[in-house]
Amino acid sequence: MKENLKPIYTLTGTVVHGKGIGKHVGTPTANLEIEKNTILPESGVYVATVLIDRKRYYGITHVGMRPTLDNDNTISIETHILDFDRDIYRCTITVNLYKKLREVKKFNELSLLLEQIRSDRLSVQQFWGLKQINHTLCMDLKSHCVMIDQQEVYLSTNEFEVLYMLYSSPQTTFTKKEIYEKIWNEPTNNHLHAVENTIFQIRKRLKPYCKGQEYIKTVIGYGYKFNSK
């Protein structure tokens, strides 16, 4: 059984504060500070387990530089722990690596990195035979395709463009005016109801597939943002 597999590498250290970008876009990570001169595994993204207070959790561990987010050569060790929301800052944890999923790579857009992380989550769940709890939404700009848990969802052109605008910048809240002028490519002229109606239609089309998860968050008094949690 895979539960009895021996790790290919083990790292123990203290969880320290990172830049907080992962938490901001719905994929928080535990950033590990280890002793100096520790020999690290080769750079890459790994299937991992995490031991916290003698309890085991599943996760994805990144070892190496962060070319999409940073412009320096700093090596980071950070783990996204599946379905975990505790504050473990300053805790000592042990991370066991079992399989290298892929190389570290640079993505031209943050949305593409988030899409890859969602794919990595599925790979970890499949590796351990875990039940897939999260209903993952993925968008492909080239094929104009929206998928939730491998089921295609039909959206009109404007619906797709509005959703992709939010999806591709999950850290940003957009006003209705910004959405209208970007997607309709003209001044609003009090036509903000077009944005409201489009958001309503998107939610309606996604509802049968997302099983209660709300992908578009209304920021009262301001506008809308993508809910990546």
TORMARPA-30622 format. One record per residue (C-alpha): x, y, z; residue number from 1; chain. Coordinates in Angstrom, 2 decimals, always signed. Layout:
BEGIN
[r [X,Y,Z],NUM,A]
...
***
This chain:
BEGIN
[r [+0.00,+0.00,+0.00],1,A]
[r [+1.15,+3.54,-0.71],2,A]
[r [+0.56,+4.49,+2.92],3,A]
[r [+3.61,+2.33,+3.74],4,A]
[r [+5.88,+3.91,+1.12],5,A]
[r [+9.20,+5.21,+2.31],6,A]
[r [+9.91,+8.88,+1.44],7,A]
[r [+12.69,+9.71,-0.97],8,A]
[r [+13.62,+12.72,+1.13],9,A]
[r [+12.73,+14.19,+4.54],10,A]
[r [+13.00,+17.82,+5.66],11,A]
[r [+12.39,+19.16,+9.15],12,A]
[r [+12.25,+22.82,+10.05],13,A]
[r [+10.28,+25.77,+11.36],14,A]
[r [+7.36,+27.40,+9.58],15,A]
[r [+8.15,+31.05,+8.88],16,A]
[r [+6.26,+33.90,+7.26],17,A]
[r [+6.51,+34.17,+3.49],18,A]
[r [+5.16,+36.94,+1.28],19,A]
[r [+1.58,+35.80,+1.79],20,A]
[r [+0.81,+35.62,-1.93],21,A]
[r [-0.38,+32.00,-1.75],22,A]
[r [-2.88,+32.76,+1.00],23,A]
[r [-4.10,+35.81,-0.90],24,A]
[r [-5.02,+33.73,-3.95],25,A]
[r [-6.46,+30.73,-2.08],26,A]
[r [-3.42,+28.42,-2.03],27,A]
[r [-1.67,+29.14,+1.31],28,A]
[r [+1.72,+27.52,+1.88],29,A]
[r [+3.83,+26.61,+4.89],30,A]
[r [+7.26,+28.12,+4.26],31,A]
[r [+9.97,+25.99,+5.84],32,A]
[r [+13.14,+27.38,+7.39],33,A]
[r [+15.76,+24.65,+7.79],34,A]
[r [+19.25,+24.51,+9.25],35,A]
[r [+22.04,+26.00,+7.17],36,A]
[r [+24.13,+23.60,+5.09],37,A]
[r [+21.25,+21.11,+4.87],38,A]
[r [+21.53,+19.13,+1.63],39,A]
[r [+18.36,+19.72,-0.37],40,A]
[r [+16.69,+17.46,-2.92],41,A]
[r [+16.80,+18.57,-6.54],42,A]
[r [+14.59,+21.47,-7.52],43,A]
[r [+11.02,+20.50,-8.33],44,A]
[r [+7.44,+20.03,-7.16],45,A]
[r [+6.76,+16.90,-5.09],46,A]
[r [+4.00,+14.73,-3.67],47,A]
[r [+4.41,+15.17,+0.08],48,A]
[r [+3.10,+14.42,+3.52],49,A]
[r [+3.45,+16.76,+6.48],50,A]
[r [+3.74,+15.74,+10.13],51,A]
[r [+2.32,+18.34,+12.53],52,A]
[r [+1.95,+17.42,+16.19],53,A]
[r [+2.27,+13.74,+15.21],54,A]
[r [-0.66,+14.03,+12.80],55,A]
[r [-0.20,+13.35,+9.10],56,A]
[r [-1.46,+15.61,+6.32],57,A]
[r [-1.12,+15.46,+2.53],58,A]
[r [+0.40,+18.21,+0.45],59,A]
[r [+2.41,+19.54,-2.49],60,A]
[r [+5.95,+20.73,-1.80],61,A]
[r [+7.90,+23.19,-3.94],62,A]
[r [+11.69,+23.15,-3.66],63,A]
[r [+13.65,+25.78,-5.57],64,A]
[r [+13.35,+29.31,-6.91],65,A]
[r [+9.98,+30.96,-7.61],66,A]
[r [+10.47,+32.41,-11.12],67,A]
[r [+6.83,+33.44,-11.56],68,A]
[r [+6.75,+35.53,-8.37],69,A]
[r [+10.36,+36.50,-7.61],70,A]
[r [+13.22,+38.04,-9.53],71,A]
[r [+16.03,+36.67,-7.37],72,A]
[r [+17.81,+33.36,-6.84],73,A]
[r [+16.37,+32.63,-3.40],74,A]
[r [+15.61,+28.96,-2.80],75,A]
[r [+12.31,+28.33,-1.04],76,A]
[r [+10.79,+25.23,+0.49],77,A]
[r [+7.04,+25.61,+0.77],78,A]
[r [+4.17,+23.19,+1.08],79,A]
[r [+0.52,+23.65,+0.22],80,A]
[r [-1.28,+21.37,+2.69],81,A]
[r [-4.54,+20.00,+1.34],82,A]
[r [-7.74,+21.01,+3.17],83,A]
[r [-5.85,+22.65,+6.03],84,A]
[r [-6.46,+26.09,+7.56],85,A]
[r [-4.64,+26.13,+10.92],86,A]
[r [-2.08,+28.80,+11.83],87,A]
[r [+1.19,+26.88,+12.26],88,A]
[r [+3.60,+29.82,+12.21],89,A]
[r [+6.75,+29.03,+14.25],90,A]
[r [+5.74,+25.36,+14.54],91,A]
[r [+8.31,+22.65,+13.81],92,A]
[r [+7.07,+20.31,+11.09],93,A]
[r [+8.45,+17.39,+9.09],94,A]
[r [+7.88,+17.20,+5.34],95,A]
[r [+8.32,+13.85,+3.58],96,A]
[r [+8.74,+13.83,-0.21],97,A]
[r [+7.57,+10.77,-2.17],98,A]
[r [+7.46,+11.55,-5.89],99,A]
[r [+8.60,+14.39,-8.11],100,A]
[r [+5.61,+15.68,-10.08],101,A]
[r [+7.31,+18.22,-12.32],102,A]
[r [+10.11,+20.73,-12.72],103,A]
[r [+9.83,+24.29,-11.43],104,A]
[r [+8.83,+26.58,-14.30],105,A]
[r [+7.97,+30.21,-14.94],106,A]
[r [+4.39,+31.09,-15.89],107,A]
[r [+3.61,+34.25,-17.83],108,A]
[r [+0.40,+34.84,-15.85],109,A]
[r [-0.50,+34.15,-12.23],110,A]
[r [-3.70,+32.45,-13.40],111,A]
[r [-1.62,+29.83,-15.27],112,A]
[r [+0.37,+29.12,-12.10],113,A]
[r [-2.86,+28.72,-10.12],114,A]
[r [-4.21,+26.37,-12.78],115,A]
[r [-1.03,+24.29,-12.50],116,A]
[r [-1.37,+24.16,-8.71],117,A]
[r [-4.93,+22.90,-9.09],118,A]
[r [-3.62,+20.20,-11.42],119,A]
[r [-0.90,+19.35,-8.88],120,A]
[r [-3.58,+18.99,-6.18],121,A]
[r [-5.43,+16.48,-8.34],122,A]
[r [-2.20,+14.56,-8.93],123,A]
[r [-1.56,+14.33,-5.18],124,A]
[r [-5.13,+13.22,-4.52],125,A]
[r [-4.84,+10.56,-7.20],126,A]
[r [-1.44,+9.40,-5.90],127,A]
[r [-2.86,+8.75,-2.43],128,A]
[r [-6.33,+7.67,-3.60],129,A]
[r [-7.99,+10.55,-1.79],130,A]
[r [-11.56,+11.62,-2.35],131,A]
[r [-11.59,+14.82,-4.39],132,A]
[r [-13.47,+17.32,-2.23],133,A]
[r [-12.80,+20.58,-4.04],134,A]
[r [-14.68,+21.26,-7.24],135,A]
[r [-11.89,+22.63,-9.41],136,A]
[r [-12.63,+25.17,-12.13],137,A]
[r [-10.15,+25.48,-15.00],138,A]
[r [-10.24,+27.83,-17.97],139,A]
[r [-8.41,+27.51,-21.28],140,A]
[r [-8.18,+30.80,-23.15],141,A]
[r [-7.04,+29.21,-26.42],142,A]
[r [-9.95,+26.77,-26.68],143,A]
[r [-12.42,+29.12,-24.92],144,A]
[r [-13.26,+26.22,-22.61],145,A]
[r [-14.44,+26.09,-18.99],146,A]
[r [-14.13,+22.83,-17.06],147,A]
[r [-15.28,+21.89,-13.55],148,A]
[r [-14.10,+18.45,-12.44],149,A]
[r [-13.58,+17.44,-16.07],150,A]
[r [-17.09,+18.53,-17.07],151,A]
[r [-17.33,+21.24,-19.71],152,A]
[r [-19.53,+24.25,-18.93],153,A]
[r [-20.94,+26.31,-21.79],154,A]
[r [-20.55,+30.10,-21.52],155,A]
[r [-21.31,+32.76,-24.09],156,A]
[r [-18.44,+34.91,-25.37],157,A]
[r [-19.06,+37.78,-22.94],158,A]
[r [-19.67,+35.39,-20.05],159,A]
[r [-16.37,+33.63,-20.73],160,A]
[r [-14.47,+36.92,-21.04],161,A]
[r [-15.88,+38.30,-17.78],162,A]
[r [-15.14,+35.11,-15.86],163,A]
[r [-11.63,+34.89,-17.34],164,A]
[r [-10.95,+38.50,-16.34],165,A]
[r [-11.68,+37.59,-12.71],166,A]
[r [-10.05,+34.14,-12.92],167,A]
[r [-6.79,+35.45,-14.37],168,A]
[r [-6.34,+38.03,-11.59],169,A]
[r [-7.72,+36.32,-8.46],170,A]
[r [-5.98,+38.81,-6.17],171,A]
[r [-7.86,+41.76,-7.72],172,A]
[r [-11.37,+43.09,-7.12],173,A]
[r [-12.77,+44.72,-10.25],174,A]
[r [-15.44,+47.41,-10.31],175,A]
[r [-18.42,+47.01,-12.60],176,A]
[r [-17.12,+49.97,-14.59],177,A]
[r [-13.72,+48.31,-15.10],178,A]
[r [-15.37,+45.07,-16.21],179,A]
[r [-17.72,+46.79,-18.64],180,A]
[r [-15.08,+48.96,-20.29],181,A]
[r [-12.66,+46.03,-20.60],182,A]
[r [-15.11,+43.46,-22.00],183,A]
[r [-17.53,+45.65,-23.95],184,A]
[r [-14.72,+47.96,-25.06],185,A]
[r [-16.75,+51.15,-24.72],186,A]
[r [-17.66,+53.72,-22.03],187,A]
[r [-20.23,+52.46,-19.53],188,A]
[r [-22.87,+55.18,-20.13],189,A]
[r [-24.88,+53.78,-17.19],190,A]
[r [-24.95,+50.31,-18.70],191,A]
[r [-23.62,+48.60,-15.56],192,A]
[r [-26.70,+46.38,-15.47],193,A]
[r [-25.07,+44.46,-18.36],194,A]
[r [-22.28,+43.42,-16.01],195,A]
[r [-24.74,+42.46,-13.28],196,A]
[r [-26.79,+40.37,-15.72],197,A]
[r [-23.67,+38.65,-17.07],198,A]
[r [-22.46,+37.77,-13.58],199,A]
[r [-25.93,+36.39,-12.81],200,A]
[r [-25.85,+34.21,-15.94],201,A]
[r [-22.34,+32.91,-15.18],202,A]
[r [-23.37,+31.89,-11.67],203,A]
[r [-26.48,+30.24,-13.05],204,A]
[r [-24.48,+28.20,-15.58],205,A]
[r [-21.84,+27.14,-13.03],206,A]
[r [-24.29,+26.23,-10.26],207,A]
[r [-25.19,+22.68,-11.47],208,A]
[r [-21.50,+21.71,-11.46],209,A]
[r [-19.89,+23.44,-8.48],210,A]
[r [-22.03,+21.83,-5.72],211,A]
[r [-22.33,+24.88,-3.53],212,A]
[r [-18.95,+26.46,-4.21],213,A]
[r [-19.23,+30.11,-5.26],214,A]
[r [-16.56,+31.09,-7.79],215,A]
[r [-17.50,+34.77,-8.08],216,A]
[r [-17.48,+36.82,-4.90],217,A]
[r [-19.43,+40.05,-4.65],218,A]
[r [-17.49,+42.76,-2.81],219,A]
[r [-20.33,+44.91,-1.53],220,A]
[r [-20.09,+48.52,-2.58],221,A]
[r [-17.21,+47.85,-4.96],222,A]
[r [-17.50,+45.01,-7.50],223,A]
[r [-16.49,+41.40,-8.06],224,A]
[r [-13.51,+39.09,-7.65],225,A]
[r [-12.71,+35.44,-8.28],226,A]
[r [-13.12,+33.23,-5.24],227,A]
[r [-10.23,+30.76,-5.52],228,A]
[r [-10.86,+29.00,-2.18],229,A]
***
